[in-house]
């Protein structure tokens, strides 16, 4: 789905814990090559390749992967992408999530107790898939630690890192200033056409998540691209104000 000139919302089908949904990695490109924001689930490399090439971009032109956070549906295909593209690929993420992505620490939400509860009602084949991921969770070397407020040399400039913790400690969003577009990761979602906040069941620190919503009200955000739910616009700032006020008691 084309969001703006040289910005594409990719679409990958996911059925991890029993409910099928669509997730949306983002592809941005300019004269210096392409950037992929998040990577999908393990085993989705060929689907991802089809989506990238369907946007008119050669898969081999991807120069970097930016990870909004450590969750398995965001970093799942990182190892295969790195193997496919080789040493020229760079991986960027916030420093708070780096040790989890690198594999130095276990993924926060992939602990066996939590996953066992989620698996109880799943078919045996789905349970085996989750067991395989638990036994060898995806990981990859992070080459660059991103900082809050950092301006990135992407999309011919004007892409700002916004540290939006809560869903994970190092969750980040990207603000494409020229397009007034927020690439929100899981800080926001779209449900039945409406912009909503993060999933409470998947967000360990809701106080920080609510503070992140308040932080977003400082930006002139016209449109939002959410990993879960896809595109929302226009006039997103007013809706973010509403969500922040409700979450923060204002």
Secondary structure as the mmCIF struct_conf table of DSSP 4:
data_model
#
loop_
_struct_conf.conf_type_id
_struct_conf.id
_struct_conf.beg_label_comp_id
_struct_conf.beg_label_asym_id
_struct_conf.beg_label_seq_id
_struct_conf.end_label_comp_id
_struct_conf.end_label_asym_id
_struct_conf.end_label_seq_id
STRN STRN1 UNK A 2 UNK A 4
TURN_TY1_P TURN_TY1_P1 UNK A 5 UNK A 6
STRN STRN2 UNK A 7 UNK A 9
STRN STRN3 UNK A 12 UNK A 14
BEND BEND1 UNK A 16 UNK A 18
STRN STRN4 UNK A 21 UNK A 23
STRN STRN5 UNK A 26 UNK A 30
TURN_TY1_P TURN_TY1_P2 UNK A 31 UNK A 32
STRN STRN6 UNK A 33 UNK A 37
BEND BEND2 UNK A 41 UNK A 41
TURN_TY1_P TURN_TY1_P3 UNK A 42 UNK A 43
HELX_RH_AL_P HELX_RH_AL_P1 UNK A 45 UNK A 54
TURN_TY1_P TURN_TY1_P4 UNK A 55 UNK A 56
HELX_RH_3T_P HELX_RH_3T_P1 UNK A 59 UNK A 61
STRN STRN7 UNK A 62 UNK A 66
BEND BEND3 UNK A 68 UNK A 68
HELX_RH_AL_P HELX_RH_AL_P2 UNK A 72 UNK A 75
TURN_TY1_P TURN_TY1_P5 UNK A 76 UNK A 77
HELX_RH_AL_P HELX_RH_AL_P3 UNK A 78 UNK A 85
HELX_RH_3T_P HELX_RH_3T_P2 UNK A 86 UNK A 88
STRN STRN8 UNK A 90 UNK A 94
HELX_RH_AL_P HELX_RH_AL_P4 UNK A 95 UNK A 102
TURN_TY1_P TURN_TY1_P6 UNK A 103 UNK A 103
BEND BEND4 UNK A 104 UNK A 105
TURN_TY1_P TURN_TY1_P7 UNK A 108 UNK A 109
HELX_RH_AL_P HELX_RH_AL_P5 UNK A 112 UNK A 119
TURN_TY1_P TURN_TY1_P8 UNK A 120 UNK A 121
BEND BEND5 UNK A 122 UNK A 122
HELX_RH_AL_P HELX_RH_AL_P6 UNK A 124 UNK A 135
TURN_TY1_P TURN_TY1_P9 UNK A 136 UNK A 136
STRN STRN9 UNK A 144 UNK A 146
TURN_TY1_P TURN_TY1_P10 UNK A 148 UNK A 149
HELX_LH_PP_P HELX_LH_PP_P1 UNK A 150 UNK A 150
STRN STRN10 UNK A 151 UNK A 152
BEND BEND6 UNK A 153 UNK A 153
TURN_TY1_P TURN_TY1_P11 UNK A 155 UNK A 156
BEND BEND7 UNK A 157 UNK A 157
STRN STRN11 UNK A 159 UNK A 163
BEND BEND8 UNK A 166 UNK A 168
TURN_TY1_P TURN_TY1_P12 UNK A 169 UNK A 170
STRN STRN12 UNK A 172 UNK A 176
HELX_RH_3T_P HELX_RH_3T_P3 UNK A 177 UNK A 179
TURN_TY1_P TURN_TY1_P13 UNK A 180 UNK A 180
STRN STRN13 UNK A 181 UNK A 185
TURN_TY1_P TURN_TY1_P14 UNK A 186 UNK A 186
BEND BEND9 UNK A 187 UNK A 187
STRN STRN14 UNK A 188 UNK A 191
TURN_TY1_P TURN_TY1_P15 UNK A 192 UNK A 193
STRN STRN15 UNK A 194 UNK A 197
HELX_RH_3T_P HELX_RH_3T_P4 UNK A 200 UNK A 202
BEND BEND10 UNK A 204 UNK A 204
HELX_RH_AL_P HELX_RH_AL_P7 UNK A 206 UNK A 216
TURN_TY1_P TURN_TY1_P16 UNK A 217 UNK A 218
BEND BEND11 UNK A 219 UNK A 219
STRN STRN16 UNK A 223 UNK A 226
TURN_TY1_P TURN_TY1_P17 UNK A 227 UNK A 227
STRN STRN17 UNK A 228 UNK A 228
TURN_TY1_P TURN_TY1_P18 UNK A 229 UNK A 229
STRN STRN18 UNK A 230 UNK A 233
BEND BEND12 UNK A 234 UNK A 235
HELX_RH_AL_P HELX_RH_AL_P8 UNK A 236 UNK A 247
TURN_TY1_P TURN_TY1_P19 UNK A 248 UNK A 249
#
